[in-house]
């Protein structure tokens, strides 16, 4: 465990470029702080799992039928996208 934590600390403090992070969870609201923190560190961010339905509906007005939509998280998605820093690409 200590070895893993040391590795991740190094990767976050001085990552080799290109640095990609893949996030997936059910609710955007649960990941807002992590997304904000990682925007300063990564080149690319991929949003997956069930969070992507909320992003698709908010950003592209996609019909998501009965898929999970996170009302609370939807309120901050446009702000997160506006905060893309250092050329970070969020997909």
Secondary structure, 3 states (H helix, E strand, C coil): CHHHHHHHHHHHHCCCCCCEEEEECCCHHHHHHHHHHHHCCCCEEEEECCHHHHHHHHHHCCCCCCCCCCHHHHHHHHHHHHCCCCCCEEC
